[in-house]
């Protein structure tokens, strides 16, 4: 019977691994992403159930079922409630929080297995791959956990950027200390468990120092990087338990997160090193910016409604301000009204718009915006010269011409949405305050640009009413 059960478990793990691959593939397209997520979730479910039912340890089935199912029940209830209640503006925080929980699990696995190893073998022989896997999983999982919690706090507005002199050197010293403790554990052959808890504490501290100086504009890159850390830590757990489905899932998350991190850096035309230690954006976001003697033109809802109603093509550029105002449903309604009037409406989505990868895509999908109306930067930029009106809603740095025109600008070289090439640009903002890069935006003062001030949702509602009346 155990032979049959073992083969059943292997088949279950194979099915789970295949669903992970299929799910990840389907996540690459908006119209299949939801189905891909469900397929991957199904694979994880059968892998967990199969392990509980068929896994044998030294010929004995898994015990403590009450604790296992109790933990699953509690986690399911908490996760469901959080997912149901989260606002779209808080989605990046929730992603960061859940990612941190994954890192914490990987770290706890390493500590528990280290205790178990010492109980079986003592500390005489710790120079082996199994111990190295435990320590690597502990280090990466701990950094992912504490770093994700700091990212969560910063996105929630509860933690401010913190920079002190020689911070990069201090960070390197703390990281070296973490690695040093791990090396000492292996070389010295410790007999007690306390050294691994010391390593855990130092790794947590390093995770805090790692994320603290990184500013808000770089948060999408940091979230993606921390996500890859959690995947790598989970993969080490798969090695530790010789579990193929855990290994496959961890490798997929780690590699996908790494690739996404690189793509995000390319979208900003910055190296990952520059994002992590440059932290130009740590100074931005809060200030008002000095506009000097620059002048700008202000538009009314009626002005914008007339321009949009008689346009042939309107492009909407969503930004974080749209999410803050919860205006995605209103902008979709405006899009439908303009489409009924014969206006072609498109959405231009910059890769780093929002506070996490794909934030704007998720936001617009919640409002049932058709996927075929969403265009990435490379697709939409060539069409701006033929665009009559661009509505920039809550976006700032991703449309700032300084990225192309000012070599002294901290965002110089970052690819942007070239809205300046359109015939008219309308910027919906609360005020003239700077974006997260902490610099003024020349777009606001250009002859073809008009400012439409106010809360994005209120402004769009006024605009919608005026468009209907035209």
C-alpha positions in Angstrom: 0.0 0.0 0.0 2.8 2.4 0.9 4.4 1.8 -2.6 1.1 2.8 -4.3 0.7 5.8 -2.0 4.2 6.9 -2.9 3.5 6.8 -6.6 0.2 8.6 -6.1 2.0 11.3 -4.3 4.6 11.6 -7.1 1.8 12.0 -9.6 0.2 14.6 -7.5 3.4 16.5 -7.3 3.9 16.3 -11.0 0.4 17.6 -11.6 1.0 20.4 -9.1 4.3 21.4 -10.8 2.6 21.4 -14.2 -0.2 23.7 -13.0 2.4 26.1 -11.6 4.0 26.4 -15.0 0.7 26.7 -16.8 -0.6 29.3 -14.3 2.5 31.4 -14.6 2.3 31.3 -18.3 -1.4 32.4 -18.2 -0.5 35.3 -15.9 1.4 36.9 -18.7 -1.9 38.0 -20.4 -4.6 40.0 -18.6 -7.5 38.0 -20.2 -6.1 34.7 -18.9 -4.5 35.9 -15.6 -7.5 35.1 -13.4 -7.8 31.6 -14.8 -4.1 31.0 -14.5 -4.2 32.1 -10.8 -7.0 29.6 -10.1 -5.2 26.8 -11.9 -2.0 27.4 -9.9 -4.1 27.6 -6.7 -5.7 24.2 -7.5 -2.2 22.7 -8.0 -1.1 24.0 -4.6 -4.2 22.7 -3.0 -3.8 19.1 -4.3 -0.1 19.2 -3.4 -0.9 20.1 0.2 -3.7 17.6 0.5 -1.6 14.9 -1.1 1.3 15.5 1.2 -1.0 15.3 4.3 -2.6 12.1 3.1 0.2 10.1 1.5 3.6 11.4 2.7 5.5 9.1 5.0 8.3 10.0 7.3 10.4 7.0 8.4 7.4 4.8 7.4 5.0 6.7 9.5 2.2 9.0 8.3 2.2 12.7 9.2 1.0 13.4 12.7 -0.5 16.5 14.5 -3.3 16.7 12.0 -5.4 18.8 14.3 -2.7 21.5 14.3 -2.2 21.2 10.6 -5.9 21.6 9.7 -6.4 24.2 12.4 -3.6 26.3 10.9 -5.0 25.8 7.4 -8.4 26.9 8.6 -7.2 30.0 10.5 -4.9 31.0 7.6 -7.7 30.5 5.0 -10.2 32.7 7.0 -7.7 35.5 7.6 -6.4 35.5 4.0 -10.0 35.5 2.6 -11.1 38.3 4.8 -8.0 40.4 4.0 -8.4 39.8 0.3 -12.1 40.6 0.3 -11.7 43.8 2.3 -8.6 45.3 0.8 -9.0 48.5 -1.2 -7.2 48.7 -4.6 -5.1 51.5 -3.2 -3.8 49.1 -0.5 -3.2 46.2 -2.9 0.6 46.8 -3.0 0.7 46.7 0.8 -1.2 43.4 0.9 1.1 41.9 -1.7 4.1 43.0 0.3 2.6 41.6 3.5 1.7 38.2 2.1 5.1 38.0 0.5 6.7 38.7 3.8 4.7 35.8 5.4 6.2 33.5 2.7 9.7 34.6 3.7 8.9 34.1 7.4 7.7 30.5 6.7 11.0 29.7 4.8 13.1 31.1 7.7 11.1 29.1 10.3 11.5 25.9 8.3 15.2 26.4 8.4 15.3 26.9 12.1 13.1 24.0 12.9 15.1 21.7 10.6 18.3 22.8 12.2 17.0 21.9 15.6 15.9 18.5 14.2 19.3 17.9 12.6 21.2 18.6 15.8 18.9 16.2 17.7 19.7 13.5 15.2 23.4 14.1 14.4 24.8 16.5 16.9 27.1 19.3 15.9 30.1 17.2 14.8 29.4 17.3 11.1 27.8 20.5 9.9 30.0 21.0 6.8 27.5 19.7 4.3 25.0 20.7 1.7 22.0 20.2 4.0 23.2 22.7 6.6 24.2 25.1 3.8 20.7 24.9 2.4 19.1 25.6 5.8 21.3 28.6 6.4 20.8 30.0 3.0 17.0 29.6 3.3 17.2 31.3 6.7 19.2 34.2 5.5 17.1 34.9 2.4 13.7 34.2 4.1 14.5 36.5 7.0 15.6 39.4 4.8 12.5 38.9 2.7 10.2 38.9 5.8 11.6 42.0 7.5 12.2 43.8 4.2 8.6 43.2 3.1 7.3 44.4 6.5 9.2 47.7 6.1 8.0 48.0 2.5 4.4 47.4 3.8 4.9 50.1 6.4 6.3 52.6 3.9 3.5 52.0 1.4 0.9 52.3 4.2 2.5 55.7 5.2 3.5 54.5 8.6 7.2 54.4 8.1 9.3 57.2 6.5 12.5 56.8 4.5 15.5 56.7 6.8 19.0 57.5 5.7 22.1 58.1 7.8 25.8 58.7 7.0 27.8 55.7 5.7 24.6 53.7 5.6 25.7 51.5 2.7 28.9 50.6 4.6 26.9 49.7 7.7 24.5 47.6 5.6 27.5 45.7 4.1 29.0 45.1 7.6 25.7 43.8 8.9 25.3 41.5 5.9 28.9 40.3 6.4 28.1 39.6 10.1 25.1 37.5 9.0 27.1 35.4 6.6 30.0 35.2 9.1 27.7 33.6 11.8 26.5 31.1 9.2 30.1 30.2 8.3 31.0 29.9 11.9 28.0 27.6 12.5 29.3 25.2 9.8 33.0 25.4 10.6 32.8 25.3 14.4 30.2 22.5 14.5 28.0 24.1 17.2 26.2 21.8 19.6 23.3 24.2 20.5 20.6 25.9 18.5 21.2 29.5 19.8 23.7 30.5 17.1 21.0 30.0 14.4 18.7 32.3 16.3 21.5 34.9 16.4 21.8 34.6 12.7 18.1 35.0 12.3 18.1 38.2 14.4 20.9 39.7 12.4 19.3 38.8 9.1 16.1 40.4 10.2 18.0 43.6 11.1 19.7 43.6 7.7 16.3 43.3 6.0 15.2 46.4 7.8 18.4 48.3 6.8 18.1 47.0 3.3 14.7 48.6 2.5 14.7 51.6 4.8 16.6 54.1 2.5 14.7 53.1 -0.7 12.2 55.7 -1.7 8.6 55.4 -2.8 9.2 55.7 -6.6 11.4 52.6 -6.4 8.9 50.5 -4.4 7.7 48.5 -7.4 11.3 47.3 -8.0 11.8 46.5 -4.3 8.5 44.5 -4.0 9.5 42.5 -7.1 13.0 41.8 -5.7 11.7 40.7 -2.3 9.2 38.5 -4.1 12.0 36.8 -5.8 13.8 36.4 -2.5 10.8 34.6 -1.1 10.7 32.2 -4.1 14.4 31.4 -3.7 14.0 30.7 0.0 11.0 28.4 -0.7 13.2 26.6 -3.3 15.8 25.9 -0.6 13.0 24.4 1.4 12.2 22.2 -1.6 15.8 21.0 -1.6 15.7 20.4 2.1 12.6 18.2 2.0 13.4 16.7 -1.4 9.9 18.0 -2.4 9.6 18.6 -6.2 6.5 20.7 -6.1 7.9 23.0 -3.5 11.1 23.3 -5.4 9.3 24.0 -8.7 7.1 26.6 -7.1 10.0 28.3 -5.5 12.2 28.3 -8.6 9.3 29.8 -10.7 8.6 32.5 -8.2 12.3 33.3 -7.8 13.1 33.4 -11.5 9.9 35.3 -12.4 10.5 37.8 -9.7 14.1 38.3 -10.8 13.1 38.7 -14.5 10.4 41.2 -13.5 12.9 43.1 -11.3 15.2 43.4 -14.3 12.4 44.5 -16.6 11.3 47.2 -14.1 14.9 48.5 -13.8 15.1 48.6 -17.6 11.8 50.6 -17.7 13.4 53.1 -15.4 16.7 52.9 -17.3 18.5 52.3 -14.0 20.6 49.4 -12.8 19.4 47.4 -9.8 22.5 48.5 -7.9 21.5 52.1 -8.5 18.0 51.5 -7.3 19.2 49.7 -4.1 22.0 52.1 -3.1 21.2 55.2 -5.2 17.8 55.8 -3.6 17.3 59.2 -5.4 13.6 58.9 -4.7 14.0 58.7 -1.0 14.0 62.5 -0.8 10.9 63.0 -2.9 7.1 63.0 -2.6 6.5 65.2 0.4 7.8 68.5 -0.8 5.9 71.1 -2.8 8.6 71.9 -5.3 9.6 75.4 -6.4 7.8 76.5 -9.5 9.6 79.9 -9.5 8.1 82.3 -12.1 6.8 79.5 -14.3 3.2 79.9 -15.4 0.6 77.2 -16.2 -2.8 77.2 -17.8 -5.9 76.0 -15.9 -8.8 74.3 -17.6 -12.4 73.9 -16.5 -14.6 70.8 -16.8 -16.4 72.4 -19.7 -13.2 73.1 -21.6 -11.9 69.5 -21.2 -15.4 68.1 -22.1 -15.5 70.0 -25.4 -12.0 69.0 -26.3 -12.6 65.3 -25.6 -16.1 65.1 -27.2 -14.9 66.5 -30.5 -11.6 64.5 -30.5 -10.9 61.5 -32.8 -8.6 59.9 -30.3 -8.2 60.3 -26.5 -5.5 58.6 -24.5 -5.8 58.2 -20.8 -2.6 57.9 -18.7 -3.5 56.4 -15.2 -1.2 57.0 -12.2 -1.2 56.4 -8.5 -3.5 59.4 -8.0 -6.2 57.5 -9.8 -5.9 54.7 -7.3 -5.9 57.0 -4.3 -9.1 58.7 -5.5 -10.7 55.3 -6.3 -11.7 56.8 -9.7 -11.2 53.7 -11.9 -15.0 53.1 -12.3 -15.6 56.8 -13.1 -12.9 56.9 -15.8 -14.3 53.7 -17.3 -17.7 55.3 -17.5 -16.2 58.4 -19.1 -14.4 56.1 -21.6 -17.7 54.4 -22.5 -19.5 57.7 -23.0 -16.7 59.0 -25.3 -16.7 55.8 -27.2 -20.5 56.1 -27.8 -19.8 59.5 -29.2 -17.4 58.0 -31.8 -14.1 58.9 -30.0 -11.4 56.2 -29.9 -10.2 55.9 -26.3 -7.0 54.1 -25.2 -5.2 53.6 -21.9 -1.4 54.2 -21.8 0.2 52.1 -18.9 3.8 52.8 -17.9 5.6 49.7 -16.5 6.4 51.5 -13.2 3.1 53.4 -12.8 1.6 52.8 -9.3 3.2 51.2 -6.3 3.7 47.6 -7.5 4.2 45.8 -10.9 0.9 45.8 -12.8 -0.8 48.1 -10.3 -2.6 50.1 -13.0 -3.6 46.9 -14.9 -5.2 45.4 -11.8 -6.9 48.7 -11.0 -8.5 49.1 -14.4 -9.4 45.4 -14.6 -11.4 45.9 -11.4 -13.5 48.5 -13.3 -14.0 46.0 -16.2 -12.0 48.1 -18.6 -11.5 46.0 -21.8 -8.1 44.5 -22.0 -7.7 45.5 -25.6 -7.8 49.1 -24.6 -4.7 48.9 -22.4 -1.5 49.7 -24.2 2.0 49.4 -22.9 4.5 52.2 -23.3 6.2 50.8 -26.4 2.9 50.3 -28.2 1.3 53.7 -27.4 4.2 56.1 -27.8 4.2 56.0 -31.6 0.5 57.0 -31.6 0.8 60.2 -29.5 1.4 62.5 -32.5 -2.0 61.4 -33.8 -3.7 61.8 -30.4 -6.0 64.8 -30.0 -6.2 64.8 -26.2 -4.2 63.1 -23.5 -5.8 62.9 -20.0 -3.0 62.4 -17.4 -4.7 61.2 -14.2 -2.6 61.2 -11.1 0.7 60.4 -13.0 3.8 62.5 -12.7 7.3 61.2 -13.2 6.3 58.7 -15.9 5.4 61.7 -18.2 8.1 64.1 -17.1 10.1 65.4 -20.2 13.1 65.9 -17.9 13.8 62.2 -18.4 14.7 63.0 -22.0 15.7 66.7 -21.9 17.7 67.3 -18.7 21.0 65.4 -18.2 21.1 66.7 -14.6 17.7 65.3 -13.7 17.8 62.2 -11.4 15.3 60.5 -13.8 17.3 61.3 -16.9 17.3 58.3 -19.3 14.1 56.8 -17.9 11.8 55.8 -20.8 8.6 57.8 -20.4 5.2 58.1 -22.1 5.7 60.8 -24.7 2.5 62.8 -24.0 4.2 66.0 -25.1 3.8 64.9 -28.7 0.0 64.9 -28.5 -2.0 67.9 -29.7 -3.4 68.7 -26.2 -2.6 67.4 -22.7 -4.8 67.7 -19.7 -3.3 66.9 -16.3 -5.6 66.0 -13.5 -3.9 66.7 -10.1 -4.8 68.0 -6.7 -2.0 70.6 -6.8 1.3 71.5 -8.4 3.3 69.4 -5.9 6.1 67.2 -7.2 6.0 63.5 -7.7 8.0 60.8 -5.9 11.2 61.7 -7.7 11.1 65.0 -5.9 11.5 67.1 -9.0 9.3 69.6 -10.9 7.6 68.5 -14.1 8.1 70.7 -17.1 5.1 69.2 -18.8 2.8 71.3 -16.6 4.1 74.5 -18.0 4.2 73.7 -21.7 1.9 75.6 -24.1 -0.1 72.5 -25.1 -0.7 71.5 -21.4 -3.6 72.6 -19.2 -4.1 71.7 -15.5 -7.4 70.4 -14.2 -7.2 70.7 -10.4 -9.1 68.7 -7.9 -9.6 65.2 -6.5 -9.4 62.8 -9.5 -12.8 61.2 -8.8 -14.6 64.5 -8.4 -12.9 66.0 -11.4 -13.8 63.0 -13.6 -17.4 63.0 -12.4 -17.7 66.7 -13.4 -16.0 66.0 -16.7 -18.4 63.0 -17.3 -21.5 65.2 -16.7 -20.2 67.9 -19.0 -19.3 65.3 -21.7 -22.9 63.9 -21.5 -24.2 67.5 -21.9 -22.1 68.3 -25.0 
